């Protein structure tokens, strides 16, 4: 395929922007804001990507209102930036050319729950915790758990996963169909509630993971799971990260149906002990969870303990009580904030890669050596059951030499993952910060195909510009 030029990016003219803001103010009243503080909240805040606020923020309540916004922006060629909860880590919500941030938090209804079919229909602004709270009395839950209480529109757009992915899959597997507003203002409804289909192009999968560059997702049909009869969770310490990874690999290869298996290196354990008031041995640690019947989870936990011991692990301390399990997993979800305590005043730069599970131990061990050689502080955590791990660099953004070392480290981390037939990101997404790696991962022809899709659906280049595809 012949390479094509990227969609051109230009800042809207002052007259075009003024026309859009005036039109939205007339239609949305107080649900449109140009306040500086609110605009700042709708830019990147969780990464070292420079904060690039939009020119205005609007809060729609229906798909038709989103359509109105997009049509007006398309008419005047003003950028549109979808916004969920702002928890993404690669600059997805920044507005590098200004424009209108479309905050979907007001679209947070559960539209239908089909208990017998194990699925539901929700609006894009609903968060996973709100859905699970509502589903609890029906014996159902939504298992995709990225840590942050993210919105479903954002989770689908970034193809999120999380701690349960090793058993329940990612958002790619969880979304049955969706409703989206395309860059020209067309409303499309993709997929169905059927569990499989061979009808036409798979537009659902095209929009899931597109990071808002091909349209704004407004509604989703989601797979649900039954709440397991019993759950057992626990932790096991290891003498090295390699030993912990080797235990993970053997656990998966043995066919043990683990629901969660998470790695914390010694630096992260130290941070989590201080932040979450724990007393775990400050050596590499696996947090593990099993779902099933009471008998099966006991058998699984005992079998994992045997595997861990064979790889040099300590005693596997496990429990079935909800309070003990919740405390452990909350500590894991608080890893980002816990790590910040290791170097007060530093900026956190969280990055992730994913490799085939057979290469996991080598990749993590090499990465640890690279961290030390680079003189950086960067605890490692990972959803290691599917080969995905994260390094959270703690960097002084005013120290140009340290920033350069951190950038070089990320470049080498990605190169290492790609050399092991992995990917530059397992779940954070591309956004602004990982665009430079896409050609190395996919090749020039694949990138040209992606750009052709972008141009076909968004010829004006207004939909979340400056993300995914370099321009």
C-alpha positions in Angstrom: 0.0 0.0 0.0 1.3 3.4 -0.9 2.0 5.7 2.1 -0.3 8.6 2.4 0.1 12.0 4.1 -1.5 12.2 7.5 -4.7 14.2 8.0 -3.6 17.8 8.1 -4.0 19.5 11.5 -4.8 23.2 11.7 -6.1 25.3 14.6 -9.6 26.7 13.9 -9.9 30.4 13.0 -11.1 32.7 15.8 -14.3 33.4 13.8 -15.0 29.7 13.4 -14.4 29.0 17.1 -16.6 32.0 18.1 -19.4 30.7 15.9 -19.3 27.3 17.4 -19.2 28.6 21.0 -22.1 30.9 20.3 -24.1 28.2 18.7 -23.5 25.8 21.6 -24.3 28.5 24.2 -27.6 29.0 22.5 -28.4 25.3 22.5 -26.9 24.2 25.8 -27.0 27.3 28.0 -25.2 26.6 31.3 -24.1 23.2 30.1 -21.5 25.0 28.0 -18.5 26.6 29.8 -15.4 28.5 28.8 -14.2 28.9 32.4 -10.4 28.5 32.6 -10.4 26.2 35.6 -12.9 23.8 34.0 -11.1 23.8 30.7 -7.8 23.0 32.6 -9.6 20.0 34.2 -10.4 18.7 30.8 -6.8 18.5 29.6 -4.0 16.0 30.5 -3.4 15.9 34.2 -2.0 12.4 34.9 1.1 12.4 32.7 4.0 14.5 31.7 2.3 15.3 28.4 2.0 19.1 28.4 -1.5 20.2 29.4 -3.4 21.5 26.4 -6.9 22.7 27.4 -9.9 22.9 25.0 -11.5 26.3 24.2 -14.8 25.2 25.8 -16.5 22.3 27.5 -20.0 21.1 26.8 -22.1 18.5 28.7 -24.6 16.6 26.5 -27.3 14.4 27.9 -28.3 12.4 24.8 -26.9 10.9 21.6 -28.9 13.5 19.6 -27.2 16.3 21.6 -23.8 14.8 20.8 -24.9 14.8 17.2 -25.8 18.5 17.4 -22.3 19.3 18.8 -20.4 17.3 16.2 -22.4 18.7 13.3 -21.8 22.3 14.4 -18.1 21.6 14.9 -17.9 19.9 11.5 -19.6 22.8 9.8 -16.9 25.2 11.1 -14.0 22.7 11.2 -13.5 22.9 14.9 -11.9 20.0 16.8 -14.0 17.7 19.0 -12.4 15.9 21.9 -14.4 13.2 23.7 -14.0 13.2 27.5 -15.0 10.5 30.0 -13.4 10.8 33.5 -9.9 12.0 32.4 -8.1 9.0 33.8 -6.2 8.1 30.7 -2.4 8.2 30.8 -1.2 9.1 27.3 -2.6 12.5 26.7 -5.8 11.3 25.1 -8.0 14.2 26.4 -5.6 17.0 25.4 -6.7 19.6 22.9 -3.5 20.4 21.0 -5.4 22.6 18.5 -8.0 23.8 20.9 -11.7 23.0 20.2 -14.6 21.6 22.1 -14.3 19.0 24.9 -17.5 16.8 24.9 -17.9 15.7 28.5 -20.1 12.6 28.6 -20.4 12.4 32.4 -24.1 13.4 32.2 -24.9 10.4 30.0 -24.7 7.9 32.9 -27.8 5.8 32.7 -28.2 2.0 32.7 -30.7 1.6 29.8 -31.4 -2.1 30.1 -30.2 -5.2 32.0 -30.9 -8.6 30.5 -30.2 -10.9 33.3 -31.0 -14.1 31.4 -28.7 -13.2 28.6 -25.9 -11.8 30.8 -25.7 -8.5 29.1 -26.7 -4.8 29.6 -27.0 -1.6 27.7 -25.4 1.6 29.2 -24.6 5.1 28.3 -21.0 6.0 27.7 -20.6 8.3 30.8 -21.5 5.5 33.3 -18.6 4.3 35.4 -17.8 0.6 36.1 -18.3 1.0 39.8 -21.7 2.5 39.4 -22.8 -0.3 37.2 -21.5 -3.0 39.5 -23.2 -1.5 42.5 -26.5 -1.6 40.6 -25.9 -5.2 39.4 -24.9 -6.7 42.7 -28.4 -7.6 43.8 -28.9 -9.4 40.5 -26.0 -11.7 41.0 -24.1 -10.2 38.1 -21.0 -8.0 37.6 -18.9 -6.4 34.9 -15.4 -7.8 35.3 -13.2 -5.5 33.3 -11.3 -3.6 36.0 -8.6 -1.0 34.9 -8.2 0.3 38.5 -9.5 3.8 37.9 -13.3 4.2 38.1 -13.3 4.9 34.4 -16.3 5.5 32.2 -17.4 2.9 29.7 -17.0 5.2 26.7 -13.4 5.9 27.7 -12.8 2.2 28.5 -14.0 1.1 25.1 -12.2 3.9 23.3 -8.8 2.9 24.8 -9.6 -0.8 24.7 -9.0 -1.0 28.5 -8.3 -4.2 30.5 -7.0 -4.5 34.0 -6.6 -7.0 36.8 -9.3 -9.5 35.6 -8.2 -9.6 32.0 -6.4 -13.0 32.3 -9.8 -14.7 32.9 -12.4 -12.3 31.5 -10.7 -10.6 28.6 -10.5 -6.9 27.8 -13.0 -4.3 26.5 -12.5 -5.8 23.0 -14.2 -8.9 24.3 -16.8 -7.2 26.5 -18.5 -4.9 24.0 -21.2 -6.6 22.0 -22.3 -3.4 20.1 -22.4 0.3 20.5 -23.9 3.6 19.3 -21.5 6.3 18.1 -21.6 9.7 16.5 -19.3 9.8 13.5 -17.2 12.9 12.6 -19.8 14.0 10.0 -22.6 13.8 12.6 -24.1 10.5 11.5 -25.4 8.2 14.2 -24.4 4.5 13.7 -25.4 1.5 15.7 -23.1 -1.4 15.5 -23.4 -5.0 16.5 -26.3 -6.6 18.3 -27.0 -8.4 21.5 -26.3 -11.7 19.8 -23.1 -13.4 21.1 -21.7 -13.7 17.5 -22.3 -12.4 14.1 -20.9 -12.8 10.5 -22.9 -9.8 9.1 -20.7 -7.1 7.5 -17.7 -5.3 8.6 -17.0 -5.4 12.3 -17.6 -1.7 13.0 -17.8 -2.4 16.8 -14.1 -3.5 16.8 -13.1 -0.6 14.6 -14.5 1.9 17.1 -13.3 0.0 20.2 -9.7 1.1 20.6 -9.9 4.0 18.2 -9.3 6.5 21.1 -12.1 8.8 19.9 -10.4 9.5 16.6 -13.2 8.0 14.5 -16.3 9.0 16.5 -17.8 9.5 19.9 -19.2 6.4 21.6 -22.5 7.3 23.4 -24.0 3.9 24.2 -22.7 0.3 24.7 -24.0 -3.2 24.9 -21.8 -5.1 27.4 -21.3 -8.7 28.3 -21.8 -9.5 32.0 -20.6 -12.3 34.2 -22.2 -14.1 37.2 -20.8 -13.3 40.6 -18.8 -16.4 41.5 -20.0 -18.6 44.4 -16.6 -18.3 46.1 -13.5 -16.2 45.8 -10.1 -16.8 47.2 -7.3 -14.3 47.1 -3.8 -14.1 48.6 -0.2 -13.1 48.2 3.1 -14.8 47.8 6.6 -13.3 48.0 9.5 -14.3 45.8 13.3 -13.9 45.9 13.3 -12.1 42.5 11.0 -10.7 39.8 12.2 -13.5 37.5 11.0 -16.2 40.0 7.6 -14.5 40.3 7.3 -14.3 36.5 8.3 -17.9 36.1 5.6 -18.9 38.7 3.1 -16.9 36.7 4.1 -18.5 33.4 3.9 -22.0 34.9 0.5 -21.2 36.5 -1.0 -20.2 33.1 0.7 -23.0 31.2 -0.7 -25.5 33.8 -4.2 -24.5 32.9 -5.0 -23.2 36.4 -8.1 -20.9 35.9 -6.6 -17.9 37.8 -8.9 -14.8 37.7 -6.2 -12.3 38.7 -2.5 -12.5 39.0 -0.6 -9.3 39.6 3.1 -8.5 40.1 4.5 -5.8 42.4 8.3 -5.5 42.4 10.1 -4.8 45.7 10.1 -1.0 45.2 6.3 -1.0 44.6 5.8 -3.2 47.7 7.7 -0.7 49.8 5.5 2.1 48.5 2.3 0.2 49.0 3.2 -0.8 52.5 3.7 2.9 53.4 0.6 4.2 51.6 -1.9 1.4 52.4 -0.6 0.6 55.9 0.4 -3.0 55.0 3.3 -5.1 56.4 4.2 -7.2 53.3 7.8 -8.5 52.9 9.5 -6.0 50.7 10.5 -8.4 48.0 8.8 -9.1 44.6 5.1 -10.1 45.3 2.3 -11.8 43.4 -1.3 -11.0 44.3 -3.6 -13.9 43.1 -7.3 -14.4 43.0 -9.4 -17.5 42.1 -13.2 -17.6 41.3 -15.4 -20.7 41.4 -17.1 -23.0 43.9 -15.7 -23.3 47.4 -14.1 -26.6 46.6 -12.6 -25.4 43.4 -11.1 -22.2 44.7 -9.5 -24.1 47.6 -8.0 -26.6 45.2 -6.8 -23.8 42.9 -5.2 -21.9 45.8 -3.4 -25.0 47.1 -2.1 -25.9 43.6 -0.8 -22.3 43.1 0.9 -22.6 46.4 2.7 -25.7 45.2 3.8 -24.0 42.0 5.0 -20.9 43.8 7.0 -23.0 46.2 8.6 -24.8 43.3 9.9 -21.4 42.0 11.3 -20.3 45.4 8.2 -18.5 46.6 7.3 -18.2 50.3 4.1 -19.4 51.8 1.0 -18.5 49.9 -1.2 -16.6 52.4 -4.8 -16.7 51.1 -8.2 -15.8 52.4 -11.8 -16.0 51.3 -13.1 -13.2 53.6 -14.3 -10.2 51.6 -12.6 -7.6 53.9 -9.1 -9.1 53.6 -9.4 -9.6 49.8 -10.6 -6.0 49.3 -7.7 -4.6 51.3 -5.2 -6.3 49.1 -6.8 -5.3 45.8 -7.3 -1.8 47.0 -3.6 -1.5 47.7 -2.9 -2.8 44.1 -5.3 -0.2 42.6 -3.7 2.5 44.7 -0.2 1.7 43.3 0.0 4.9 41.3 -0.7 7.1 44.3 1.5 4.9 46.5 4.5 5.3 44.2 4.2 9.1 44.2 5.1 8.9 47.9 8.5 7.5 47.1 9.6 10.8 45.7 7.4 13.8 46.8 7.2 16.5 44.2 8.1 14.2 41.3 5.9 13.8 38.3 4.7 10.2 37.6 5.2 8.9 34.1 3.3 5.6 33.8 4.1 3.5 30.7 3.2 -0.1 29.8 4.2 -2.8 27.3 2.9 -6.3 26.7 4.8 -9.4 25.5 4.1 -13.1 25.0 3.9 -14.7 28.4 6.8 -16.9 27.6 9.0 -13.8 27.3 7.7 -12.0 30.3 10.4 -13.0 32.8 13.2 -11.9 30.4 11.5 -8.6 29.6 10.8 -7.6 33.2 14.3 -8.6 34.3 16.0 -6.7 31.5 13.8 -3.7 32.3 14.8 -3.7 35.9 18.5 -3.7 34.9 17.8 -0.8 32.6 16.1 1.2 35.4 19.1 0.8 37.6 21.6 1.6 34.8 19.6 4.7 33.9 19.7 6.0 37.5 15.9 6.2 37.6 13.3 5.4 40.3 10.5 3.4 38.6 8.5 0.8 40.5 7.0 -2.0 38.3 3.5 -3.5 38.5 1.9 -5.8 36.1 -1.1 -7.8 34.9 1.4 -10.5 34.4 -1.2 -13.2 33.6 -1.4 -11.9 30.1 2.2 -10.6 29.8 1.4 -6.9 30.5 3.4 -4.8 32.9 3.8 -1.2 33.8 6.8 1.0 34.9 6.0 4.2 36.7 8.9 6.6 36.4 9.1 9.3 39.0 10.8 12.2 37.3 11.6 15.8 38.0 10.2 17.6 34.9 12.5 20.5 35.4 15.6 18.3 35.2 16.2 18.1 31.5 18.9 15.4 31.9 16.6 13.2 33.9 13.8 13.7 31.4 16.1 12.7 28.6 17.1 9.5 30.6 13.4 8.7 31.2 12.6 9.2 27.5 15.5 7.0 26.5 14.4 4.3 28.9 10.8 4.3 27.5 12.2 4.0 23.9 14.4 1.0 25.0 11.4 -0.5 26.9 9.3 -0.4 23.8 12.1 -1.7 21.5 12.6 -4.5 23.9 9.0 -5.5 23.9 8.8 -5.3 20.1 11.9 -7.4 19.7 10.1 -10.0 21.8 7.1 -9.9 19.5 5.1 -7.8 21.9 3.4 -4.4 21.7 4.2 -0.8 22.7 1.1 -0.7 24.9 -1.1 -3.5 26.4 -3.8 -1.2 27.7 -2.8 2.5 28.1 -3.3 3.2 24.5 -1.4 5.4 22.0 -2.8 8.9 22.6 -0.1 11.5 22.0 2.9 9.9 23.7 3.2 6.5 21.9 2.5 7.6 18.3 6.1 7.4 17.5 6.2 3.7 18.0 3.3 2.6 15.7 5.3 2.3 12.5 8.0 0.1 14.2 5.2 -2.1 15.5 2.9 -2.3 12.6 4.9 -1.3 9.5 4.4 1.6 7.1 1.7 -0.1 5.0 -0.4 -0.9 8.0 0.0 2.7 9.2 -1.1 3.9 5.8 -4.2 1.7 6.0 -5.0 3.2 9.4 -4.6 6.7 8.0 -6.9 5.8 5.0 -9.6 4.8 7.4 -9.2 8.0 9.4 -9.5 10.1 6.3 -12.5 8.2 5.0 -14.5 8.7 8.2 -13.0 12.0 9.3 -12.0 13.9 6.1 -11.8 17.2 8.0 -9.6 15.8 10.8 -11.7 17.2 13.6 -12.2 14.1 15.7 -9.7 14.1 18.6 -6.8 15.4 16.4 -3.2 14.8 17.2 -3.8 11.4 18.7 -3.1 7.8 17.5 -1.6 8.7 14.1 1.3 11.1 13.9 0.8 14.2 11.8 
